[in-house]
Amino acid sequence: MQKKYFKDAQHIIMCFGWELPSADPVAVRPRSIGITELEDKFVINFMLAPNPVAQQVMEDWVDSI
């Protein structure tokens, strides 16, 4: 079996909230979507968000691409 090597890997980092009163919450509440490019495909993954609305937004966004 041939090994598959990563061609590239990126993180898309975002902060979900009803409002951001300052820049401080961005440091403590990020959500990250990982995108890894393999030789023959892309792998997109993320951890579950504690906020169901944020979770649905991330799922919808990944499904749309």
Z-matrix of the N, CA and C atoms (Angstrom, degrees):
N
C 1 1.439
C 2 1.526 1 109.56
N 3 1.323 2 115.68 1 128.48
C 4 1.458 3 120.71 2 -179.00
C 5 1.522 4 110.61 3 -79.51
N 6 1.342 5 116.06 4 137.14
C 7 1.463 6 120.18 5 177.22
C 8 1.514 7 110.00 6 -70.87
N 9 1.329 8 115.70 7 143.72
C 10 1.458 9 120.96 8 174.68
C 11 1.511 10 107.95 9 -101.58
N 12 1.296 11 115.76 10 133.05
C 13 1.457 12 121.28 11 -178.45
C 14 1.517 13 110.60 12 -109.77
N 15 1.307 14 115.49 13 146.45
C 16 1.459 15 120.38 14 175.33
C 17 1.520 16 108.56 15 -71.04
N 18 1.318 17 115.84 16 133.76
C 19 1.457 18 120.41 17 172.25
C 20 1.524 19 109.48 18 -88.65
N 21 1.346 20 116.24 19 -34.23
C 22 1.454 21 121.09 20 -178.40
C 23 1.524 22 108.13 21 -165.17
N 24 1.322 23 116.90 22 158.71
C 25 1.465 24 122.28 23 175.14
C 26 1.525 25 107.89 24 -146.80
N 27 1.318 26 116.63 25 136.53
C 28 1.463 27 122.29 26 -178.52
C 29 1.519 28 109.12 27 -137.87
N 30 1.316 29 116.29 28 154.63
C 31 1.461 30 122.61 29 171.91
C 32 1.521 31 108.00 30 -117.59
N 33 1.298 32 115.24 31 135.77
C 34 1.457 33 121.46 32 170.20
C 35 1.521 34 104.75 33 -106.70
N 36 1.314 35 116.64 34 115.50
C 37 1.459 36 120.95 35 -174.54
C 38 1.520 37 108.90 36 -110.52
N 39 1.338 38 115.58 37 131.99
C 40 1.462 39 120.17 38 -179.57
C 41 1.514 40 109.40 39 -141.61
N 42 1.294 41 116.52 40 162.37
C 43 1.454 42 122.45 41 177.22
C 44 1.517 43 108.12 42 -124.55
N 45 1.319 44 116.59 43 122.32
C 46 1.453 45 121.74 44 178.79
C 47 1.517 46 109.87 45 -99.36
N 48 1.271 47 116.38 46 141.50
C 49 1.456 48 121.76 47 175.85
C 50 1.512 49 108.82 48 -177.46
N 51 1.304 50 115.89 49 161.14
C 52 1.465 51 119.33 50 178.22
C 53 1.513 52 110.15 51 -67.28
N 54 1.314 53 115.30 52 -35.44
C 55 1.457 54 120.95 53 174.78
C 56 1.517 55 107.86 54 -158.92
N 57 1.293 56 116.79 55 155.19
C 58 1.455 57 121.81 56 176.74
C 59 1.526 58 107.52 57 -116.38
N 60 1.331 59 117.49 58 105.30
C 61 1.458 60 120.21 59 -177.33
C 62 1.530 61 113.15 60 -71.13
N 63 1.307 62 116.71 61 -19.87
C 64 1.466 63 121.90 62 177.77
C 65 1.524 64 107.20 63 -157.56
N 66 1.314 65 116.36 64 -179.57
C 67 1.463 66 120.53 65 179.35
C 68 1.527 67 112.61 66 -79.69
N 69 1.318 68 118.61 67 -10.67
C 70 1.464 69 121.77 68 -176.04
C 71 1.527 70 114.73 69 -59.06
N 72 1.344 71 120.14 70 -43.08
C 73 1.469 72 118.46 71 -178.28
C 74 1.524 73 114.28 72 -61.67
N 75 1.313 74 117.47 73 -22.97
C 76 1.463 75 119.86 74 -179.81
C 77 1.530 76 110.53 75 -61.62
N 78 1.322 77 117.53 76 -32.52
C 79 1.458 78 120.90 77 -178.86
C 80 1.517 79 112.96 78 -75.93
N 81 1.333 80 117.86 79 -25.84
C 82 1.467 81 119.19 80 -173.82
C 83 1.524 82 113.54 81 -107.99
N 84 1.328 83 118.83 82 -11.46
C 85 1.455 84 119.22 83 -176.47
C 86 1.533 85 113.18 84 -130.15
N 87 1.297 86 119.47 85 44.49
C 88 1.462 87 116.58 86 -178.53
C 89 1.522 88 111.97 87 -77.10
N 90 1.282 89 115.52 88 152.57
C 91 1.459 90 124.35 89 167.33
C 92 1.513 91 105.50 90 -114.31
N 93 1.280 92 117.28 91 141.78
C 94 1.453 93 120.93 92 -177.05
C 95 1.519 94 109.66 93 -130.06
N 96 1.317 95 115.68 94 133.93
C 97 1.463 96 122.29 95 172.34
C 98 1.521 97 105.72 96 -110.71
N 99 1.316 98 116.64 97 123.75
C 100 1.460 99 121.54 98 179.75
C 101 1.516 100 110.19 99 -94.70
N 102 1.311 101 116.44 100 133.69
C 103 1.460 102 121.97 101 177.28
C 104 1.519 103 107.19 102 -124.75
N 105 1.325 104 115.89 103 119.28
C 106 1.459 105 121.52 104 -179.42
C 107 1.518 106 108.78 105 -118.91
N 108 1.320 107 115.85 106 127.61
C 109 1.460 108 120.49 107 177.68
C 110 1.523 109 108.85 108 -97.11
N 111 1.325 110 115.47 109 121.14
C 112 1.457 111 121.51 110 174.24
C 113 1.527 112 107.95 111 -100.94
N 114 1.296 113 117.00 112 -179.55
C 115 1.456 114 120.31 113 -178.79
C 116 1.520 115 112.31 114 -60.81
N 117 1.337 116 117.19 115 -34.60
C 118 1.463 117 119.92 116 -172.09
C 119 1.526 118 114.25 117 -123.85
N 120 1.339 119 118.43 118 3.45
C 121 1.468 120 119.90 119 -177.90
C 122 1.521 121 110.35 120 -166.89
N 123 1.322 122 114.91 121 170.18
C 124 1.457 123 122.60 122 172.32
C 125 1.528 124 108.22 123 -110.34
N 126 1.325 125 116.66 124 142.91
C 127 1.460 126 122.05 125 174.64
C 128 1.523 127 106.28 126 -114.94
N 129 1.341 128 116.47 127 124.44
C 130 1.453 129 122.02 128 179.45
C 131 1.522 130 107.38 129 -118.23
N 132 1.341 131 116.93 130 125.16
C 133 1.459 132 118.81 131 -178.77
C 134 1.525 133 110.70 132 -147.24
N 135 1.332 134 114.70 133 161.75
C 136 1.458 135 121.44 134 177.81
C 137 1.512 136 108.87 135 -161.38
N 138 1.323 137 115.61 136 159.09
C 139 1.464 138 121.48 137 176.98
C 140 1.525 139 109.45 138 -85.52
N 141 1.305 140 116.18 139 157.43
C 142 1.461 141 120.47 140 178.27
C 143 1.521 142 110.76 141 -62.12
N 144 1.314 143 115.27 142 138.29
C 145 1.471 144 120.72 143 177.45
C 146 1.523 145 109.13 144 -87.81
N 147 1.325 146 118.47 145 145.98
C 148 1.463 147 120.29 146 178.11
C 149 1.530 148 112.24 147 -71.88
N 150 1.303 149 117.31 148 -19.01
C 151 1.460 150 122.28 149 179.94
C 152 1.525 151 108.88 150 -99.82
N 153 1.339 152 119.20 151 120.11
C 154 1.465 153 121.09 152 -177.33
C 155 1.536 154 113.59 153 -61.14
N 156 1.327 155 117.17 154 -31.81
C 157 1.467 156 119.77 155 178.46
C 158 1.530 157 109.88 156 -67.56
N 159 1.328 158 116.17 157 -45.16
C 160 1.462 159 120.40 158 177.53
C 161 1.522 160 110.62 159 -62.41
N 162 1.312 161 117.36 160 -40.73
C 163 1.460 162 121.47 161 178.63
C 164 1.523 163 110.72 162 -59.23
N 165 1.324 164 116.74 163 -44.80
C 166 1.461 165 120.67 164 -179.16
C 167 1.530 166 111.26 165 -66.43
N 168 1.320 167 117.50 166 -39.24
C 169 1.468 168 121.35 167 177.89
C 170 1.531 169 109.67 168 -61.20
N 171 1.327 170 117.13 169 -45.27
C 172 1.463 171 120.16 170 -179.73
C 173 1.522 172 111.02 171 -65.45
N 174 1.320 173 117.80 172 -42.87
C 175 1.462 174 120.29 173 178.30
C 176 1.524 175 111.26 174 -62.04
N 177 1.332 176 116.27 175 -44.53
C 178 1.461 177 120.65 176 179.77
C 179 1.530 178 111.12 177 -61.97
N 180 1.339 179 116.22 178 -41.78
C 181 1.451 180 120.39 179 -178.62
C 182 1.533 181 110.53 180 -64.40
N 183 1.342 182 116.64 181 -46.38
C 184 1.464 183 120.18 182 -179.83
C 185 1.538 184 109.92 183 -64.89
N 186 1.326 185 117.77 184 -42.08
C 187 1.461 186 120.64 185 178.77
C 188 1.528 187 111.90 186 -62.22
N 189 1.339 188 117.15 187 -31.15
C 190 1.462 189 120.13 188 -176.87
C 191 1.530 190 113.04 189 -72.64
N 192 1.328 191 116.60 190 -21.63
C 193 1.462 192 117.73 191 178.79
C 194 1.505 193 108.71 192 -97.86
